[in-house]
Amino acid sequence: MRYDECEATIRELVDAADGDALHAFGLATVTRLLAADLVDEAGADDLDEDARAALTAAREQIATAGATELRGYLDRVDEGILADGDMDPGLLIALSALEHWTSYLEEHRRGELHELALRSVEEVDYRVSAALDDFLATPEMAAEYARITKSLTA
């Protein structure tokens, strides 16, 4: 499967999923991305202390925090970004995932969960580098695609 086909299929799955499946998928995906080593591997020069504390709090409370609380954490992170256009790619994926989840909780737009799914795919690609013309060739990418598919069709 090519990357563009994978992306289109994920969009179709998000569009067809019911509200409960979307919420469960989104929470599981953002939790997975925030629990990954993406944040821990980032350099100390990407975020100031308060931004790191806010991101840590968001990670710890992701399952119970509401949109307002998560937005507050994201605002603190935004204020404490030290990187000047060259943020650690893993940290960028994690922050983007948190933003999409928060926006979904605020506005309930399915497109946010499509983007969250793509951040999840990017995280796997960041670790194992999938080929665009045979995107599911690696076991890790095939497993992530299967997780997404199963979650959205449950």
C-alpha positions, 0 to 999 in steps of 0.5 A, a space after each residue: 500500500 502506498 502512503 497516499 492510499 494509507 492516508 485515504 483509508 484512514 480518513 474513510 475509517 475516521 469518517 465512518 466510525 461512531 462517536 464512541 470508537 472515535 473517542 476511544 481511538 483518539 484517547 488510545 492514540 494520544 496516550 500511546 504517543 505521549 507515553 512513547 520516548 518521543 518527549 523523553 528523547 528531546 533535548 533540553 534546549 527545546 522547552 523551558 522548565 515550565 513547558 516541560 512541567 506542563 507537558 509532563 502534567 498533560 501526559 500524566 492526566 491525559 485520560 482524565 483531563 478535559 479540553 480546557 485543562 489540556 488547552 492550558 497545558 498547551 498554552 504553557 508549552 507554547 510559551 516555553 518553546 525555546 527551539 527556533 524552528 528546529 524542534 526535535 522531530 519526536 517532540 514535534 510529533 508528540 505536541 502535534 498529537 496533543 494539539 489534535 486531541 485537545 482540538 477534537 475535545 473542544 470542537 469534535 471535528 473528525 478531521 482532528 482524529 484523522 490528523 492524530 492518526 497520521 501523527 501516529 503513523 509518522 511516529 512509527 515512520 520516525 522509528 523505522 522509516 517506511 517506504 512511500 511506495 510500500 508503506 506497510 512493508 515493515 512489521 511495525 508500520 503494518 502493526 500500527 495500521 492494523 491497530 488504527 483499523 481495528 480501533 476505528 472499526 470496533 
